[in-house]
Amino acid sequence: MRIKRILENISSYIVLLAYLVVCIFPLIWTVMGAFKTAADATAIPPAWIFKPTLVNWERIFYELNYGRILLNSTIIACIATGLSLIVGTGAAYAFDRFRIRGSGTIMFWILSLRMAPPIAFVIPYYIIFSTFKLLDTQLAVSITHTTFILPFLIWLTRSYIAEVPKELDEAAKIDGCSTLGVLSKVILPIVAPGLIATTIISIIFSWNEFMFAMILTGTEARTLPVAIAGFQTDRAIWWGQMAAALTLGTLPVLVFAMIVQRHLVKGLTFGAVKG
């Protein structure tokens, strides 16, 4: 039995190691490509041993002003997530705690916004923002990102709030709390782990969005996915610069995920087990 258990553990580690290699290999290959010359990046068979170069990094920073593009993505993600939190938490609380006529239909309509393909909204958004002179601005992209983050946030936050007993609301109101006070002082502190997890996922959604950012921006408000796609031209594909841009765009998300990993796991499991 002991030998059988040891063999099972070894096989489990082998499977996990193979899965880890499959997951990490694209990232390792991208980082390696960021330090390759154009010849090494397109070499067949692939060049595993090469002389590293910083040419790709110099080009994306000095020729493309990549610092500004990173700042655009950060600002847009923060604005979109912030707007969604302000509107979404209040909406989720209202849908769960109050009797709203046709609430089921409204919630389905909200969910349908998340399920609809982004291309269905691009032309109306383009016309609206063009009319108000908001094309190629961070505000325009932030508003469009809010439209697909908000339904996701409302549905998740509502499920978290539903786990909180309504008796707590009644006790707080007896003590003199208003409806807004109940939400801010009672509900939000309790559902904070779930709300943090939802916020993290929302930021990642905005950071990776491509369709709206591609159509609604030009040079001033370009985001990372749009800038990375720009390395594929009609003349050539600049693999080295693309790899450098991908590495730079992935690094903030990885660092952010490592910092908030504990909160993410705790938030995703919030309400999964009832006492």
C-alpha positions as CSV (number, residue, x, y, z in Angstrom):
1,M,0.0,0.0,0.0
2,R,2.8,2.4,0.8
3,I,4.5,1.8,-2.5
4,K,1.2,2.3,-4.3
5,R,0.7,5.6,-2.5
6,I,4.2,6.8,-3.4
7,L,3.7,5.9,-7.0
8,E,0.4,7.8,-7.0
9,N,2.1,10.9,-5.5
10,I,4.9,10.7,-8.1
11,S,2.4,10.4,-10.9
12,S,0.5,13.4,-9.5
13,Y,3.6,15.5,-9.4
14,I,4.5,14.5,-13.0
15,V,1.1,15.6,-14.2
16,L,1.3,18.9,-12.3
17,L,4.8,19.5,-13.6
18,A,3.7,18.9,-17.2
19,Y,0.7,21.2,-16.7
20,L,3.0,23.9,-15.3
21,V,5.4,23.6,-18.2
22,V,2.5,24.0,-20.7
23,C,1.2,27.0,-18.9
24,I,4.5,28.8,-18.3
25,F,6.3,28.0,-21.6
26,P,4.5,30.6,-23.7
27,L,5.5,33.3,-21.1
28,I,9.1,32.1,-21.1
29,W,9.2,32.1,-24.9
30,T,7.8,35.6,-25.0
31,V,10.4,36.9,-22.6
32,M,13.1,35.3,-24.6
33,G,11.8,36.8,-27.8
34,A,11.9,40.3,-26.2
35,F,15.7,40.0,-26.1
36,K,16.2,38.5,-29.6
37,T,17.3,40.3,-32.7
38,A,15.0,40.1,-35.8
39,A,17.1,37.3,-37.2
40,D,17.0,35.2,-34.0
41,A,13.3,35.8,-33.5
42,T,12.5,34.3,-36.9
43,A,15.2,31.6,-37.0
44,I,14.2,28.1,-38.0
45,P,14.8,25.9,-36.0
46,P,14.3,28.3,-33.1
47,A,17.3,29.9,-31.5
48,W,17.5,28.7,-27.9
49,I,21.0,30.1,-27.4
50,F,21.5,33.7,-28.6
51,K,23.2,37.0,-27.7
52,P,20.6,39.2,-25.8
53,T,19.9,42.6,-27.1
54,L,18.0,45.7,-25.8
55,V,17.1,47.0,-29.2
56,N,13.5,46.0,-28.9
57,W,13.0,47.7,-25.6
58,E,14.7,50.9,-26.8
59,R,12.3,51.0,-29.8
60,I,9.1,50.5,-27.9
61,F,10.1,53.2,-25.3
62,Y,11.7,55.8,-27.4
63,E,9.9,55.4,-30.7
64,L,6.4,54.4,-29.5
65,N,6.3,56.2,-26.1
66,Y,5.2,53.0,-24.4
67,G,5.2,54.7,-21.0
68,R,2.2,56.8,-22.2
69,I,0.4,53.7,-23.4
70,L,0.9,51.9,-20.1
71,L,-0.5,55.0,-18.3
72,N,-3.5,55.0,-20.6
73,S,-4.3,51.3,-19.8
74,T,-3.9,52.0,-16.1
75,I,-6.1,55.1,-16.0
76,I,-8.8,53.5,-18.2
77,A,-8.9,50.3,-16.1
78,C,-9.2,52.3,-12.8
79,I,-11.9,54.7,-14.1
80,A,-14.0,51.8,-15.6
81,T,-13.7,49.7,-12.5
82,G,-14.4,52.6,-10.2
83,L,-17.5,53.7,-12.1
84,S,-18.7,50.1,-12.1
85,L,-18.1,49.7,-8.3
86,I,-20.0,52.9,-7.5
87,V,-23.0,52.1,-9.7
88,G,-22.9,48.3,-9.4
89,T,-22.8,47.9,-5.6
90,G,-25.8,50.2,-5.2
91,A,-27.7,48.4,-8.0
92,A,-26.9,45.0,-6.6
93,Y,-28.1,46.0,-3.1
94,A,-31.3,47.4,-4.5
95,F,-32.1,44.3,-6.6
96,D,-31.5,42.0,-3.6
97,R,-33.1,44.0,-0.8
98,F,-36.0,45.8,-2.4
99,R,-39.1,44.7,-4.3
100,I,-38.6,46.1,-7.7
101,R,-41.3,45.4,-10.3
102,G,-39.9,43.4,-13.2
103,S,-36.6,42.9,-11.4
104,G,-36.1,39.5,-13.0
105,T,-36.5,40.9,-16.5
106,I,-34.2,43.8,-15.7
107,M,-31.5,41.5,-14.3
108,F,-31.8,39.3,-17.5
109,W,-31.4,42.5,-19.6
110,I,-28.3,43.5,-17.6
111,L,-26.9,40.0,-18.1
112,S,-27.6,40.1,-21.8
113,L,-25.4,43.2,-22.1
114,R,-22.5,41.0,-20.9
115,M,-23.4,38.2,-23.3
116,A,-23.8,40.4,-26.4
117,P,-20.7,40.6,-28.7
118,P,-18.8,43.9,-28.4
119,I,-19.0,44.5,-32.2
120,A,-22.8,45.1,-31.8
121,F,-22.1,48.2,-29.8
122,V,-19.1,49.6,-31.6
123,I,-21.0,51.7,-34.3
124,P,-23.4,53.3,-31.9
125,Y,-20.6,54.2,-29.5
126,Y,-18.5,55.6,-32.3
127,I,-21.4,57.8,-33.5
128,I,-22.1,59.0,-29.9
129,F,-18.5,59.8,-29.0
130,S,-17.9,61.4,-32.4
131,T,-20.8,63.7,-31.8
132,F,-19.5,64.8,-28.4
133,K,-15.9,65.1,-29.7
134,L,-14.7,62.3,-27.3
135,L,-13.0,60.0,-29.8
136,D,-9.5,59.0,-28.9
137,T,-9.9,60.0,-25.2
138,Q,-9.5,57.9,-22.1
139,L,-13.0,58.9,-21.0
140,A,-14.7,57.3,-24.0
141,V,-12.9,54.0,-23.7
142,S,-13.5,54.0,-19.9
143,I,-17.3,54.4,-20.5
144,T,-17.4,51.6,-23.0
145,H,-15.4,49.3,-20.7
146,T,-17.9,50.1,-17.9
147,T,-20.7,48.7,-20.0
148,F,-19.4,45.1,-20.0
149,I,-17.8,45.3,-16.5
150,L,-21.0,46.6,-14.8
151,P,-23.3,43.6,-15.6
152,F,-20.6,41.2,-14.3
153,L,-20.1,43.2,-11.1
154,I,-23.8,43.6,-10.4
155,W,-24.5,39.8,-10.7
156,L,-21.6,38.8,-8.6
157,T,-22.1,41.4,-5.9
158,R,-25.8,40.6,-5.7
159,S,-24.9,37.0,-5.0
160,Y,-22.5,38.1,-2.2
161,I,-25.1,40.4,-0.7
162,A,-27.7,37.7,-0.7
163,E,-25.5,35.7,1.7
164,V,-25.9,38.5,4.3
165,P,-28.9,38.0,6.6
166,K,-31.6,40.7,6.2
167,E,-31.9,40.8,10.0
168,L,-28.6,42.8,10.0
169,D,-30.2,45.5,7.8
170,E,-33.2,45.7,10.2
171,A,-31.0,45.9,13.3
172,A,-29.0,48.7,11.7
173,K,-32.1,50.7,10.8
174,I,-33.4,50.3,14.3
175,D,-30.1,51.9,15.5
176,G,-30.8,54.8,13.2
177,C,-28.9,53.9,10.0
178,S,-30.3,55.1,6.7
179,T,-30.4,52.8,3.7
180,L,-27.1,54.2,2.5
181,G,-25.7,53.8,5.9
182,V,-26.7,50.1,6.0
183,L,-25.0,49.6,2.7
184,S,-21.8,51.4,3.6
185,K,-21.4,50.4,7.2
186,V,-22.9,46.9,7.4
187,I,-23.2,45.2,4.0
188,L,-20.0,46.4,2.3
189,P,-17.6,45.5,5.1
190,I,-19.1,42.0,5.2
191,V,-18.9,41.4,1.5
192,A,-15.5,43.1,1.1
193,P,-13.6,39.9,0.2
194,G,-16.0,39.1,-2.6
195,L,-16.0,42.7,-3.7
196,I,-12.2,42.7,-3.8
197,A,-12.1,39.6,-6.0
198,T,-14.7,41.1,-8.3
199,T,-12.7,44.3,-8.6
200,I,-9.5,42.4,-9.5
201,I,-11.3,40.5,-12.2
202,S,-12.9,43.7,-13.5
203,I,-9.5,45.4,-13.8
204,I,-8.1,42.5,-15.7
205,F,-11.1,42.6,-18.1
206,S,-10.5,46.3,-18.8
207,W,-6.7,45.8,-19.2
208,N,-7.2,43.1,-21.8
209,E,-10.0,44.6,-23.8
210,F,-9.2,45.1,-27.5
211,M,-12.3,45.8,-29.7
212,F,-13.6,49.1,-28.2
213,A,-10.0,50.4,-27.7
214,M,-9.1,49.7,-31.3
215,I,-12.1,51.4,-32.8
216,L,-12.4,54.4,-30.5
217,T,-8.7,55.4,-30.1
218,G,-6.1,56.7,-32.4
219,T,-2.8,57.9,-31.0
220,E,-3.6,59.7,-27.7
221,A,-5.6,57.1,-25.8
222,R,-4.2,53.8,-27.2
223,T,-4.1,50.9,-24.8
224,L,-1.7,48.0,-24.6
225,P,-3.6,45.4,-26.6
226,V,-4.0,48.0,-29.5
227,A,-0.4,48.9,-29.4
228,I,0.7,45.3,-29.4
229,A,-1.5,44.5,-32.4
230,G,0.2,47.4,-34.2
231,F,3.4,45.5,-34.5
232,Q,1.8,43.4,-37.2
233,T,2.0,45.5,-40.4
234,D,1.5,45.0,-44.1
235,R,5.3,44.9,-44.5
236,A,6.4,42.7,-41.6
237,I,5.6,41.4,-38.2
238,W,8.1,42.8,-35.6
239,W,8.3,39.8,-33.4
240,G,11.0,41.1,-31.1
241,Q,9.2,44.4,-30.3
242,M,5.9,42.6,-30.0
243,A,7.4,40.2,-27.5
244,A,8.9,43.1,-25.5
245,A,5.6,44.9,-25.5
246,L,3.8,41.7,-24.4
247,T,6.3,41.1,-21.6
248,L,5.9,44.7,-20.4
249,G,2.1,44.5,-20.6
250,T,1.9,41.2,-18.7
251,L,4.3,42.2,-15.9
252,P,2.0,44.6,-14.1
253,V,-0.9,42.1,-14.2
254,L,1.4,39.3,-12.8
255,V,2.7,41.6,-10.0
256,F,-0.8,42.8,-9.2
257,A,-2.1,39.2,-9.1
258,M,0.7,38.1,-6.8
259,I,0.0,40.9,-4.4
260,V,-3.7,40.3,-4.2
261,Q,-3.7,36.6,-4.6
262,R,-4.8,36.0,-1.0
263,H,-7.7,38.4,-1.4
264,L,-8.7,36.8,-4.7
265,V,-8.9,33.3,-3.4
266,K,-10.8,34.4,-0.3
267,G,-13.2,36.5,-2.4
268,L,-13.9,33.8,-4.9
269,T,-14.8,31.3,-2.1
270,F,-16.8,33.9,-0.1
271,G,-20.2,32.4,0.7
272,A,-19.3,29.0,-0.7
273,V,-19.7,27.4,2.7
274,K,-22.4,28.4,5.2
275,G,-21.9,28.0,8.9
